[in-house]
Amino acid sequence: MRKILLLSDTHGYMDETILKHVKQADEVWHAGDIGTLDVTDAIENIKPLRAVYGNIDGVDIRASFPLHQRFNCEGVSVWITHIGGYPGRYNRALLSELNKNPPRLFICGHSHILKVMPDKKRKLLHMNPGAIGKHGFHTVRTMLRFQIDGKEIQHLEVIEIPR
């Protein structure tokens, strides 16, 4: 069993509240728009990190993290990317691969809007943790916490932090 903390759109912001939740996870996944390497360094000093770069990230972050991460966690295939869309409105550049080789769990960021929804056609679960940074239009900062146990994604929690 793995306890996952999923975040996105830090835009260079990190604080003790976020780090408190990092300490409770087995690993942290970041779905892009990191902002500065200070963010990922702070996380990696505490827990293992998987991250992708987003559209605001500079060459230093793009040199450190890929555009896409595809991997297995326990018995769940995972795909993390920044601009992925959601069921019914996927990024057209990804649609062919999503149709041909869908993951069990598809994660993206970018919108600053928290969404968790099934895609019954592709038999996957889509997650977007919203935005945990302070930059953007969102009024509540959000992250997701969940567990992967074998092939099961369970105990999903929304973490909300007032802006």
C-alpha positions as CSV (number, residue, x, y, z in Angstrom):
1,M,0.0,0.0,0.0
2,R,1.2,3.5,-0.9
3,K,-0.1,6.8,0.5
4,I,0.1,9.4,-2.2
5,L,-0.1,13.2,-1.9
6,L,-1.0,14.7,-5.3
7,L,-0.5,18.4,-5.9
8,S,-0.1,20.8,-8.8
9,D,0.4,24.4,-9.7
10,T,2.6,25.5,-6.8
11,H,3.9,28.3,-9.0
12,G,7.0,28.6,-6.7
13,Y,5.0,28.5,-3.5
14,M,5.7,26.2,-0.6
15,D,4.8,26.4,3.1
16,E,4.8,24.4,6.3
17,T,1.1,23.4,5.8
18,I,1.9,21.7,2.5
19,L,5.1,20.1,4.0
20,K,3.0,18.8,6.9
21,H,1.0,16.8,4.4
22,V,4.1,15.8,2.5
23,K,5.4,14.2,5.7
24,Q,2.3,12.0,6.0
25,A,2.6,10.6,2.5
26,D,4.8,7.7,1.2
27,E,5.4,9.7,-2.0
28,V,4.4,12.9,-3.6
29,W,3.3,13.4,-7.2
30,H,3.4,16.9,-8.7
31,A,1.4,17.6,-11.9
32,G,3.3,20.6,-13.1
33,D,3.7,24.4,-12.9
34,I,6.3,23.9,-10.2
35,G,7.6,27.4,-10.5
36,T,11.1,26.9,-8.9
37,L,13.3,24.0,-8.0
38,D,13.1,25.2,-4.3
39,V,9.6,23.6,-4.3
40,T,10.8,20.2,-5.5
41,D,13.9,20.4,-3.3
42,A,11.7,21.0,-0.2
43,I,9.6,17.9,-1.1
44,E,12.5,15.7,-2.0
45,N,14.2,16.5,1.3
46,I,11.3,14.7,3.0
47,K,9.8,12.1,0.6
48,P,10.2,10.6,-2.9
49,L,8.8,12.8,-5.7
50,R,7.5,12.2,-9.1
51,A,6.8,15.4,-11.1
52,V,6.3,16.8,-14.6
53,Y,6.9,20.3,-15.8
54,G,4.2,22.6,-16.7
55,N,3.7,25.5,-19.2
56,I,5.1,28.2,-16.8
57,D,8.2,26.2,-15.9
58,G,11.6,27.3,-17.1
59,V,14.6,25.4,-18.6
60,D,15.9,24.4,-15.2
61,I,12.7,22.6,-14.2
62,R,12.3,21.2,-17.8
63,A,15.8,19.8,-17.5
64,S,15.0,18.1,-14.2
65,F,11.5,16.7,-14.9
66,P,9.8,15.3,-18.0
67,L,6.6,16.5,-19.8
68,H,5.0,13.1,-19.1
69,Q,5.5,10.4,-16.4
70,R,4.2,6.9,-17.1
71,F,4.8,4.3,-14.4
72,N,3.2,1.7,-12.3
73,C,2.4,2.1,-8.6
74,E,1.5,-1.2,-7.0
75,G,-0.9,-2.6,-9.6
76,V,-2.1,0.7,-11.0
77,S,-0.7,2.2,-14.3
78,V,-0.4,6.0,-13.9
79,W,0.1,8.8,-16.4
80,I,0.9,12.3,-15.1
81,T,1.1,15.3,-17.4
82,H,0.3,19.0,-16.9
83,I,-2.1,19.9,-19.7
84,G,-4.1,16.7,-20.2
85,G,-7.7,17.8,-20.1
86,Y,-10.5,15.6,-18.6
87,P,-13.0,13.1,-19.9
88,G,-14.9,14.5,-22.9
89,R,-12.3,17.4,-23.2
90,Y,-8.9,15.8,-23.4
91,N,-5.9,17.5,-24.9
92,R,-6.1,16.5,-28.6
93,A,-2.3,15.8,-28.7
94,L,-2.8,13.0,-26.1
95,L,-6.1,11.5,-27.4
96,S,-4.5,8.9,-29.7
97,E,-2.3,7.5,-26.9
98,L,-5.2,7.7,-24.4
99,N,-7.3,5.6,-26.7
100,K,-4.6,3.2,-27.7
101,N,-2.9,2.7,-24.3
102,P,-5.0,4.2,-21.5
103,P,-3.6,4.2,-17.9
104,R,-5.8,3.2,-15.0
105,L,-5.1,6.7,-13.4
106,F,-4.7,9.8,-15.5
107,I,-3.5,12.9,-13.7
108,C,-3.1,16.4,-14.8
109,G,-3.0,20.0,-13.5
110,H,-3.1,23.3,-15.3
111,S,-6.8,24.3,-14.8
112,H,-6.5,25.2,-11.1
113,I,-9.9,23.3,-10.9
114,L,-10.0,20.2,-8.7
115,K,-11.7,17.4,-10.6
116,V,-11.9,13.6,-10.0
117,M,-14.0,11.8,-12.5
118,P,-14.2,8.4,-14.1
119,D,-13.8,7.9,-17.9
120,K,-16.0,4.8,-18.4
121,K,-15.1,4.6,-22.1
122,R,-11.4,4.2,-21.4
123,K,-11.8,2.6,-18.0
124,L,-9.6,5.1,-16.2
125,L,-9.9,7.5,-13.3
126,H,-9.0,11.2,-14.0
127,M,-7.6,13.4,-11.2
128,N,-6.7,17.0,-11.2
129,P,-5.7,18.2,-7.7
130,G,-6.5,21.9,-8.4
131,A,-3.8,24.4,-7.4
132,I,-1.9,24.5,-4.1
133,G,0.0,27.7,-4.9
134,K,-1.2,31.2,-4.3
135,H,-0.9,32.4,-7.9
136,G,-4.1,32.2,-10.0
137,F,-7.9,32.8,-9.8
138,H,-8.7,30.0,-7.4
139,T,-10.0,31.0,-4.0
140,V,-9.2,27.8,-2.1
141,R,-5.9,26.0,-2.4
142,T,-6.4,22.2,-2.9
143,M,-4.5,18.9,-2.9
144,L,-5.5,15.3,-3.1
145,R,-4.5,12.4,-0.8
146,F,-5.3,8.8,-1.6
147,Q,-3.9,5.3,-1.3
148,I,-3.1,2.7,-3.9
149,D,-3.4,-0.8,-2.5
150,G,-2.7,-3.4,-5.2
151,K,-5.0,-2.5,-8.0
152,E,-7.3,-0.4,-5.9
153,I,-7.3,3.4,-5.6
154,Q,-9.0,4.2,-2.3
155,H,-9.4,6.6,0.6
156,L,-9.5,9.6,-1.6
157,E,-9.5,12.9,0.4
158,V,-9.6,16.5,-0.7
159,I,-7.4,18.8,1.3
160,E,-8.5,22.4,1.2
161,I,-6.4,25.3,2.5
162,P,-7.9,28.8,2.6
163,R,-6.0,31.3,0.4
